Amino acid sequence: MVIKQRHDVSQALKDARMARDAGIGMSGENRIVGFLQPAIIGAWLKEAGVAWSDTEAAKEVVQKKIISGEFDKFRVWEGTY
């Protein structure tokens, strides 16, 4: 038996594109870095061998993935953090 999980990330991509086009979340002290669904974050954490409960390690994994350039379409603000 093979079980495949599929997730539709098209809404997150649309939200990120609309926010970029409108300039939302790109100024001020608090910025929107990107739109990510829990399924994506879960896959990244599983790949890195990090538990959801390890918040500091999870933050590092998400930061590295979102800045890597591989997931640019999910980003709103192009700066670094």
N, CA, C and O atoms as CSV, one atom per row, in Angstrom:
chain,resi,resn,atom,element,x,y,z
A,1,MET,N,N,0.849,-1.160,0.000
A,1,MET,CA,C,0.000,0.000,0.000
A,1,MET,C,C,0.907,1.240,0.000
A,1,MET,O,O,1.875,1.313,0.758
A,2,VAL,N,N,0.585,2.189,-0.842
A,2,VAL,CA,C,1.322,3.452,-0.909
A,2,VAL,C,C,0.351,4.576,-0.575
A,2,VAL,O,O,-0.699,4.717,-1.202
A,3,ILE,N,N,0.717,5.361,0.409
A,3,ILE,CA,C,-0.121,6.494,0.801
A,3,ILE,C,C,0.592,7.767,0.397
A,3,ILE,O,O,1.742,7.997,0.769
A,4,LYS,N,N,-0.100,8.585,-0.365
A,4,LYS,CA,C,0.468,9.856,-0.801
A,4,LYS,C,C,-0.367,10.986,-0.234
A,4,LYS,O,O,-1.597,10.944,-0.242
A,5,GLN,N,N,0.323,11.984,0.253
A,5,GLN,CA,C,-0.376,13.171,0.736
A,5,GLN,C,C,-0.146,14.280,-0.276
A,5,GLN,O,O,0.980,14.508,-0.719
A,6,ARG,N,N,-1.206,14.954,-0.631
A,6,ARG,CA,C,-1.102,16.071,-1.560
A,6,ARG,C,C,-1.730,17.286,-0.906
A,6,ARG,O,O,-2.769,17.197,-0.251
A,7,HIS,N,N,-1.087,18.406,-1.095
A,7,HIS,CA,C,-1.581,19.641,-0.511
A,7,HIS,C,C,-1.659,20.699,-1.606
A,7,HIS,O,O,-0.748,20.838,-2.422
A,8,ASP,N,N,-2.741,21.424,-1.610
A,8,ASP,CA,C,-2.919,22.497,-2.577
A,8,ASP,C,C,-2.406,23.798,-1.959
A,8,ASP,O,O,-3.022,24.342,-1.042
A,9,VAL,N,N,-1.303,24.280,-2.455
A,9,VAL,CA,C,-0.698,25.507,-1.925
A,9,VAL,C,C,-1.020,26.712,-2.801
A,9,VAL,O,O,-0.452,27.787,-2.609
A,10,SER,N,N,-1.918,26.543,-3.751
A,10,SER,CA,C,-2.217,27.634,-4.679
A,10,SER,C,C,-2.779,28.863,-3.971
A,10,SER,O,O,-2.503,29.985,-4.395
A,11,GLN,N,N,-3.552,28.685,-2.913
A,11,GLN,CA,C,-4.108,29.839,-2.202
A,11,GLN,C,C,-3.006,30.629,-1.504
A,11,GLN,O,O,-3.039,31.860,-1.503
A,12,ALA,N,N,-2.037,29.947,-0.912
A,12,ALA,CA,C,-0.914,30.634,-0.268
A,12,ALA,C,C,-0.101,31.401,-1.293
A,12,ALA,O,O,0.359,32.510,-1.021
A,13,LEU,N,N,0.080,30.816,-2.477
A,13,LEU,CA,C,0.810,31.505,-3.545
A,13,LEU,C,C,0.056,32.745,-4.023
A,13,LEU,O,O,0.659,33.791,-4.265
A,14,LYS,N,N,-1.273,32.621,-4.159
A,14,LYS,CA,C,-2.096,33.769,-4.564
A,14,LYS,C,C,-2.052,34.871,-3.519
A,14,LYS,O,O,-1.929,36.047,-3.859
A,15,ASP,N,N,-2.153,34.496,-2.248
A,15,ASP,CA,C,-2.115,35.482,-1.163
A,15,ASP,C,C,-0.786,36.230,-1.140
A,15,ASP,O,O,-0.759,37.447,-0.954
A,16,ALA,N,N,0.310,35.507,-1.328
A,16,ALA,CA,C,1.630,36.134,-1.327
A,16,ALA,C,C,1.775,37.085,-2.510
A,16,ALA,O,O,2.291,38.192,-2.357
A,17,ARG,N,N,1.326,36.664,-3.677
A,17,ARG,CA,C,1.406,37.518,-4.866
A,17,ARG,C,C,0.567,38.777,-4.703
A,17,ARG,O,O,1.010,39.871,-5.051
A,18,MET,N,N,-0.640,38.624,-4.178
A,18,MET,CA,C,-1.518,39.785,-3.981
A,18,MET,C,C,-0.919,40.754,-2.964
A,18,MET,O,O,-0.988,41.968,-3.161
A,19,ALA,N,N,-0.338,40.244,-1.890
A,19,ALA,CA,C,0.280,41.101,-0.879
A,19,ALA,C,C,1.493,41.829,-1.454
A,19,ALA,O,O,1.698,43.010,-1.171
A,20,ARG,N,N,2.303,41.127,-2.266
A,20,ARG,CA,C,3.454,41.775,-2.909
A,20,ARG,C,C,2.998,42.880,-3.844
A,20,ARG,O,O,3.535,43.987,-3.820
A,21,ASP,N,N,2.004,42.575,-4.667
A,21,ASP,CA,C,1.504,43.548,-5.640
A,21,ASP,C,C,0.911,44.778,-4.964
A,21,ASP,O,O,1.034,45.890,-5.478
A,22,ALA,N,N,0.267,44.584,-3.815
A,22,ALA,CA,C,-0.369,45.694,-3.096
A,22,ALA,C,C,0.609,46.411,-2.165
A,22,ALA,O,O,0.298,47.482,-1.644
A,23,GLY,N,N,1.784,45.826,-1.956
A,23,GLY,CA,C,2.766,46.440,-1.067
A,23,GLY,C,C,2.431,46.273,0.407
A,23,GLY,O,O,2.922,47.024,1.250
A,24,ILE,N,N,1.604,45.301,0.713
A,24,ILE,CA,C,1.189,45.058,2.097
A,24,ILE,C,C,2.297,44.332,2.846
A,24,ILE,O,O,2.892,43.389,2.324
A,25,GLY,N,N,2.571,44.768,4.063
A,25,GLY,CA,C,3.521,44.092,4.932
A,25,GLY,C,C,4.976,44.309,4.605
A,25,GLY,O,O,5.828,43.557,5.080
A,26,MET,N,N,5.292,45.322,3.803
A,26,MET,CA,C,6.681,45.539,3.398
A,26,MET,C,C,7.328,46.737,4.078
A,26,MET,O,O,8.475,47.071,3.783
A,27,SER,N,N,6.615,47.375,4.972
A,27,SER,CA,C,7.201,48.521,5.660
A,27,SER,C,C,6.813,48.472,7.132
A,27,SER,O,O,5.941,47.702,7.536
A,28,GLY,N,N,7.472,49.300,7.916
A,28,GLY,CA,C,7.177,49.324,9.341
A,28,GLY,C,C,8.029,48.348,10.109
A,28,GLY,O,O,8.904,47.684,9.553
A,29,GLU,N,N,7.762,48.270,11.383
A,29,GLU,CA,C,8.549,47.411,12.266
A,29,GLU,C,C,8.207,45.936,12.079
A,29,GLU,O,O,9.100,45.091,12.130
A,30,ASN,N,N,6.935,45.610,11.865
A,30,ASN,CA,C,6.488,44.234,11.658
A,30,ASN,C,C,6.218,44.023,10.173
A,30,ASN,O,O,5.457,44.771,9.559
A,31,ARG,N,N,6.844,43.008,9.605
A,31,ARG,CA,C,6.706,42.742,8.176
A,31,ARG,C,C,6.202,41.322,7.942
A,31,ARG,O,O,6.446,40.414,8.737
A,32,ILE,N,N,5.505,41.162,6.849
A,32,ILE,CA,C,5.040,39.837,6.452
A,32,ILE,C,C,6.143,39.214,5.612
A,32,ILE,O,O,6.420,39.673,4.504
A,33,VAL,N,N,6.766,38.178,6.132
A,33,VAL,CA,C,7.846,37.522,5.404
A,33,VAL,C,C,7.266,36.637,4.313
A,33,VAL,O,O,7.793,36.602,3.201
A,34,GLY,N,N,6.189,35.923,4.614
A,34,GLY,CA,C,5.609,35.047,3.618
A,34,GLY,C,C,4.360,34.357,4.133
A,34,GLY,O,O,3.995,34.481,5.302
A,35,PHE,N,N,3.720,33.635,3.244
A,35,PHE,CA,C,2.532,32.856,3.573
A,35,PHE,C,C,2.885,31.380,3.447
A,35,PHE,O,O,3.204,30.902,2.358
A,36,LEU,N,N,2.826,30.664,4.559
A,36,LEU,CA,C,3.129,29.236,4.561
A,36,LEU,C,C,1.992,28.471,5.220
A,36,LEU,O,O,1.423,28.912,6.218
A,37,GLN,N,N,1.677,27.337,4.654
A,37,GLN,CA,C,0.654,26.483,5.236
A,37,GLN,C,C,1.318,25.514,6.211
A,37,GLN,O,O,2.485,25.164,6.038
A,38,PRO,N,N,0.591,25.084,7.221
A,38,PRO,CA,C,1.161,24.146,8.200
A,38,PRO,C,C,1.703,22.864,7.562
A,38,PRO,O,O,2.661,22.287,8.076
A,39,ALA,N,N,1.120,22.412,6.469
A,39,ALA,CA,C,1.606,21.194,5.811
A,39,ALA,C,C,3.020,21.383,5.271
A,39,ALA,O,O,3.835,20.462,5.323
A,40,ILE,N,N,3.309,22.568,4.755
A,40,ILE,CA,C,4.645,22.860,4.237
A,40,ILE,C,C,5.643,22.894,5.383
A,40,ILE,O,O,6.712,22.289,5.302
A,41,ILE,N,N,5.293,23.596,6.443
A,41,ILE,CA,C,6.183,23.688,7.604
A,41,ILE,C,C,6.404,22.292,8.196
A,41,ILE,O,O,7.524,21.946,8.571
A,42,GLY,N,N,5.350,21.504,8.278
A,42,GLY,CA,C,5.472,20.142,8.793
A,42,GLY,C,C,6.426,19.294,7.965
A,42,GLY,O,O,7.213,18.524,8.516
A,43,ALA,N,N,6.361,19.429,6.646
A,43,ALA,CA,C,7.265,18.678,5.771
A,43,ALA,C,C,8.705,19.124,5.975
A,43,ALA,O,O,9.617,18.297,6.001
A,44,TRP,N,N,8.910,20.422,6.119
A,44,TRP,CA,C,10.266,20.950,6.350
A,44,TRP,C,C,10.819,20.440,7.673
A,44,TRP,O,O,11.979,20.034,7.752
A,45,LEU,N,N,9.985,20.461,8.714
A,45,LEU,CA,C,10.440,20.004,10.029
A,45,LEU,C,C,10.748,18.511,10.019
A,45,LEU,O,O,11.727,18.068,10.620
A,46,LYS,N,N,9.918,17.747,9.340
A,46,LYS,CA,C,10.140,16.307,9.241
A,46,LYS,C,C,11.445,16.029,8.496
A,46,LYS,O,O,12.227,15.167,8.897
A,47,GLU,N,N,11.671,16.763,7.416
A,47,GLU,CA,C,12.898,16.614,6.629
A,47,GLU,C,C,14.139,16.929,7.467
A,47,GLU,O,O,15.174,16.278,7.324
A,48,ALA,N,N,14.027,17.930,8.340
A,48,ALA,CA,C,15.154,18.340,9.182
A,48,ALA,C,C,15.244,17.519,10.465
A,48,ALA,O,O,16.227,17.635,11.196
A,49,GLY,N,N,14.241,16.697,10.752
A,49,GLY,CA,C,14.246,15.898,11.968
A,49,GLY,C,C,13.971,16.716,13.224
A,49,GLY,O,O,14.477,16.409,14.303
A,50,VAL,N,N,13.157,17.766,13.066
A,50,VAL,CA,C,12.842,18.666,14.174
A,50,VAL,C,C,11.380,18.481,14.564
A,50,VAL,O,O,10.514,18.349,13.700
A,51,ALA,N,N,11.109,18.472,15.860
A,51,ALA,CA,C,9.739,18.333,16.364
A,51,ALA,C,C,9.052,19.693,16.389
A,51,ALA,O,O,9.707,20.723,16.547
A,52,TRP,N,N,7.736,19.692,16.234
A,52,TRP,CA,C,6.957,20.929,16.303
A,52,TRP,C,C,7.151,21.619,17.643
A,52,TRP,O,O,7.132,22.847,17.723
A,53,SER,N,N,7.335,20.842,18.683
A,53,SER,CA,C,7.447,21.410,20.025
A,53,SER,C,C,8.779,22.132,20.262
A,53,SER,O,O,8.886,22.926,21.196
A,54,ASP,N,N,9.770,21.874,19.450
A,54,ASP,CA,C,11.066,22.544,19.562
A,54,ASP,C,C,11.007,23.850,18.770
A,54,ASP,O,O,11.457,23.922,17.626
A,55,THR,N,N,10.446,24.871,19.397
A,55,THR,CA,C,10.148,26.105,18.668
A,55,THR,C,C,11.383,26.823,18.145
A,55,THR,O,O,11.349,27.371,17.044
A,56,GLU,N,N,12.455,26.833,18.896
A,56,GLU,CA,C,13.669,27.527,18.435
A,56,GLU,C,C,14.256,26.849,17.198
A,56,GLU,O,O,14.629,27.522,16.237
A,57,ALA,N,N,14.335,25.523,17.223
A,57,ALA,CA,C,14.849,24.787,16.065
A,57,ALA,C,C,13.901,24.928,14.876
A,57,ALA,O,O,14.347,25.035,13.734
A,58,ALA,N,N,12.593,24.927,15.144
A,58,ALA,CA,C,11.614,25.090,14.073
A,58,ALA,C,C,11.747,26.467,13.420
A,58,ALA,O,O,11.652,26.585,12.198
A,59,LYS,N,N,11.966,27.504,14.224
A,59,LYS,CA,C,12.172,28.846,13.674
A,59,LYS,C,C,13.377,28.875,12.752
A,59,LYS,O,O,13.329,29.482,11.682
A,60,GLU,N,N,14.456,28.223,13.161
A,60,GLU,CA,C,15.669,28.187,12.352
A,60,GLU,C,C,15.438,27.470,11.024
A,60,GLU,O,O,15.907,27.924,9.980
A,61,VAL,N,N,14.714,26.349,11.065
A,61,VAL,CA,C,14.431,25.592,9.847
A,61,VAL,C,C,13.607,26.440,8.881
A,61,VAL,O,O,13.924,26.514,7.694
A,62,VAL,N,N,12.554,27.078,9.384
A,62,VAL,CA,C,11.694,27.898,8.525
A,62,VAL,C,C,12.481,29.072,7.963
A,62,VAL,O,O,12.351,29.396,6.783
A,63,GLN,N,N,13.286,29.705,8.787
A,63,GLN,CA,C,14.072,30.851,8.328
A,63,GLN,C,C,15.038,30.438,7.211
A,63,GLN,O,O,15.140,31.124,6.194
A,64,LYS,N,N,15.736,29.334,7.397
A,64,LYS,CA,C,16.676,28.878,6.373
A,64,LYS,C,C,15.964,28.524,5.072
A,64,LYS,O,O,16.450,28.846,3.988
A,65,LYS,N,N,14.824,27.867,5.177
A,65,LYS,CA,C,14.093,27.463,3.974
A,65,LYS,C,C,13.528,28.667,3.227
A,65,LYS,O,O,13.615,28.736,2.001
A,66,ILE,N,N,12.952,29.610,3.960
A,66,ILE,CA,C,12.291,30.747,3.314
A,66,ILE,C,C,13.315,31.698,2.692
A,66,ILE,O,O,13.028,32.347,1.687
A,67,ILE,N,N,14.507,31.780,3.287
A,67,ILE,CA,C,15.544,32.662,2.750
A,67,ILE,C,C,16.341,31.979,1.634
A,67,ILE,O,O,17.003,32.662,0.851
A,68,SER,N,N,16.292,30.668,1.547
A,68,SER,CA,C,17.127,29.914,0.612
A,68,SER,C,C,16.918,30.300,-0.853
A,68,SER,O,O,17.814,30.094,-1.671
A,69,GLY,N,N,15.777,30.845,-1.194
A,69,GLY,CA,C,15.505,31.187,-2.582
A,69,GLY,C,C,14.703,30.124,-3.307
A,69,GLY,O,O,14.139,30.390,-4.368
A,70,GLU,N,N,14.647,28.938,-2.755
A,70,GLU,CA,C,13.901,27.843,-3.361
A,70,GLU,C,C,12.384,28.070,-3.257
A,70,GLU,O,O,11.609,27.544,-4.056
A,71,PHE,N,N,11.982,28.857,-2.263
A,71,PHE,CA,C,10.562,29.064,-1.994
A,71,PHE,C,C,10.193,30.541,-2.109
A,71,PHE,O,O,9.385,31.043,-1.327
A,72,ASP,N,N,10.780,31.237,-3.079
A,72,ASP,CA,C,10.556,32.670,-3.278
A,72,ASP,C,C,9.098,33.032,-3.509
A,72,ASP,O,O,8.670,34.118,-3.119
A,73,LYS,N,N,8.338,32.167,-4.123
A,73,LYS,CA,C,6.950,32.494,-4.451
A,73,LYS,C,C,6.064,32.623,-3.220
A,73,LYS,O,O,4.991,33.222,-3.294
A,74,PHE,N,N,6.492,32.075,-2.095
A,74,PHE,CA,C,5.727,32.209,-0.856
A,74,PHE,C,C,6.068,33.495,-0.117
A,74,PHE,O,O,5.365,33.874,0.820
A,75,ARG,N,N,7.135,34.170,-0.526
A,75,ARG,CA,C,7.616,35.355,0.186
A,75,ARG,C,C,6.852,36.606,-0.224
A,75,ARG,O,O,6.421,36.746,-1.368
A,76,VAL,N,N,6.696,37.505,0.731
A,76,VAL,CA,C,6.122,38.819,0.471
A,76,VAL,C,C,7.228,39.852,0.565
A,76,VAL,O,O,7.469,40.599,-0.384
A,77,TRP,N,N,7.897,39.897,1.696
A,77,TRP,CA,C,8.980,40.837,1.925
A,77,TRP,C,C,10.281,40.152,1.528
A,77,TRP,O,O,10.558,39.044,1.987
A,78,GLU,N,N,11.077,40.789,0.688
A,78,GLU,CA,C,12.288,40.173,0.168
A,78,GLU,C,C,13.528,40.404,1.020
A,78,GLU,O,O,14.607,39.938,0.653
A,79,GLY,N,N,13.414,41.100,2.133
A,79,GLY,CA,C,14.556,41.355,2.995
A,79,GLY,C,C,14.974,40.118,3.771
A,79,GLY,O,O,14.397,39.042,3.619
A,80,THR,N,N,15.996,40.296,4.611
A,80,THR,CA,C,16.439,39.184,5.459
A,80,THR,C,C,16.044,39.497,6.901
A,80,THR,O,O,15.863,40.656,7.275
A,81,TYR,N,N,15.918,38.474,7.673
A,81,TYR,CA,C,15.566,38.653,9.083
A,81,TYR,C,C,16.356,37.740,9.952
A,81,TYR,O,O,16.192,37.753,11.172
